[in-house]
Amino acid sequence: MDDREVLIYQNFFNFPDDCKVDCVISKSEIIKEGDLKTSDKNLFTKYVRQIKWCYNFSNDTIRLTEYVDDSKSYEEVQVINVILKDENFDELDNPNYQLKNYFKQDNKIDRIVEIIFKVIKYPQVIVVQYKDNIRLFMTNISNNLIDSTKYTLDEIISTNWINLNNNNRFVKELFNNLNLDNLNFKNAYTFYNSMFDSLIKYNGSLLVNHEVNLPPDQIQVITDKIVELNKKIININNGIKKETQFNKKLEMNIEINKLKNEIKEYEEKLLIN
């Protein structure tokens, strides 16, 4: 285990030793099980240094009861660490932290995570690691009612890139909320979703630089809308750079100001207690 992996264990995975797995997952196994096309295979070859199954939360490790209904089957929860090949990533000159745009290859990371969620058929917390930074990904899963061997992913949510050497109050609160003592042990589904909700609350608090106390589903709707509006602003700004007519530029700037005001309105909604 190298220093980077030790850093992850000491600063984030503050879980019981009984839950530790520490098992490397072969990239070739992911490629084979996922029946990946060449472009997806190349993502794992070029950008992933190592995939490790770090923790298992189940009835065997923490007496976590499985949850099964017509649409969901949550038997256990896994924590997977994906260590990137740092040398193959290019940091953006002007990263957009709200949109979680940090690398030129951000879409590659998103695709790698999506593939792992689909191949490893358990609820997972995927912790992607770049140098001393981590980014957490989660998604709920549902059974395919037509084909029982398949399941579908809900929306994948993630944190921003978290520097483990420079934790702010929201990061500390996130780590605290992910402590086992603060999770819902009713069953594997409530356990996973208490972690899921912690990520949503963290993202909302980070957006407005203030603790957010709304229900997680409301926070998610609002933060999704803010992200959508920010993307529109970026697209319009890109259009302004190419536009040569002054009147068109003026109209586009007016539209940006409207979108910014709309974002402020949504941010104010996040601050409602």
Residue pairs with C-beta under 8 A, 6 or more apart in sequence:
1 22
4 83
4 129
4 131
4 132
5 52
5 81
5 83
7 132
7 164
8 54
8 81
8 127
8 129
8 134
8 164
9 54
11 164
12 127
12 134
12 164
12 175
13 54
13 55
13 79
14 175
14 179
15 55
15 57
15 79
15 180
16 61
16 62
16 180
18 61
18 62
19 55
19 56
19 57
19 61
19 62
20 54
20 55
21 53
21 54
21 55
21 56
22 52
22 53
22 54
23 52
23 53
24 50
24 51
24 52
24 53
25 51
25 52
25 53
25 80
25 120
26 51
27 44
27 45
27 48
27 51
30 36
30 44
30 51
30 115
30 116
30 119
31 40
31 41
31 44
33 119
34 40
34 115
34 118
34 119
36 44
36 115
40 111
40 115
43 108
43 111
43 112
43 115
44 112
44 115
46 85
46 88
47 84
47 85
47 88
47 89
47 105
47 108
47 109
47 112
48 82
48 83
48 84
48 85
48 112
49 83
49 84
49 85
50 81
50 82
50 83
51 80
51 81
51 82
51 83
51 116
52 80
52 81
52 83
53 78
53 79
53 80
54 79
54 80
54 81
54 127
55 78
55 79
56 76
56 77
56 78
56 79
57 64
57 76
57 77
57 78
57 79
57 188
57 191
58 64
58 75
58 76
58 77
58 188
59 65
59 66
59 76
62 180
62 185
64 76
64 77
64 185
64 187
64 188
64 191
65 186
65 187
65 188
66 73
66 74
66 75
66 76
66 187
66 188
67 73
67 74
67 187
67 188
67 189
67 190
68 74
68 75
70 143
70 145
71 142
71 143
71 145
72 140
72 141
72 142
72 143
72 189
73 143
73 151
74 123
74 187
74 188
74 189
74 192
75 122
75 188
76 122
76 123
76 188
77 122
77 123
77 124
77 125
77 188
77 191
77 192
77 195
78 120
78 122
78 123
78 124
78 125
79 124
79 125
79 127
80 116
80 120
80 124
80 125
80 126
80 127
81 127
81 129
82 112
82 113
82 116
82 126
82 127
82 128
82 129
83 129
84 109
84 128
84 129
84 130
86 130
86 131
88 105
89 103
89 104
89 105
89 130
90 103
90 104
90 105
91 102
91 103
92 101
92 102
92 103
92 104
95 101
95 102
96 230
96 234
97 160
97 161
98 207
98 226
98 227
98 230
99 227
99 230
99 231
99 234
100 106
100 135
100 158
100 160
100 161
102 160
102 161
103 109
103 130
109 128
109 135
110 156
112 128
113 126
113 128
113 137
113 156
113 158
114 153
114 156
116 124
116 126
117 124
117 126
117 137
117 139
117 141
117 153
117 156
118 153
121 141
121 151
123 140
123 141
123 188
123 192
124 138
125 136
125 137
125 138
125 195
126 136
126 137
126 138
127 134
127 135
127 136
127 137
128 134
128 135
128 136
128 137
130 161
132 163
132 164
132 165
133 161
133 162
133 163
133 164
134 161
134 162
134 164
135 158
135 159
135 160
135 161
135 162
136 158
136 159
136 162
136 199
137 156
137 157
137 158
138 156
138 157
138 158
138 192
138 195
138 196
138 199
139 153
139 154
139 155
139 156
139 157
140 153
140 154
140 192
140 193
140 196
141 151
141 152
141 153
141 154
142 151
142 152
142 154
143 151
144 150
144 151
144 152
157 196
157 199
157 200
157 203
157 220
158 199
159 174
159 199
159 202
159 203
160 203
160 206
162 171
162 174
167 175
170 202
170 205
170 206
171 202
173 202
173 205
173 211
174 198
174 199
174 202
176 182
177 198
177 201
177 202
178 195
178 198
182 194
183 191
183 194
183 195
184 190
184 191
184 193
184 194
185 191
196 216
197 216
200 216
200 219
200 220
200 223
201 212
201 216
201 219
203 219
203 223
204 212
204 214
204 219
204 222
204 223
204 270
205 211
205 212
207 223
207 226
207 267
207 270
208 267
208 270
208 271
210 270
210 271
212 219
212 270
212 271
213 273
214 222
214 269
214 270
214 272
219 270
222 266
222 269
222 270
223 270
225 266
226 263
226 266
226 267
229 259
229 262
229 263
229 266
230 263
232 259
233 256
233 259
233 260
236 252
236 255
236 256
236 259
237 256
239 252
240 249
240 252
240 253
243 249
243 252
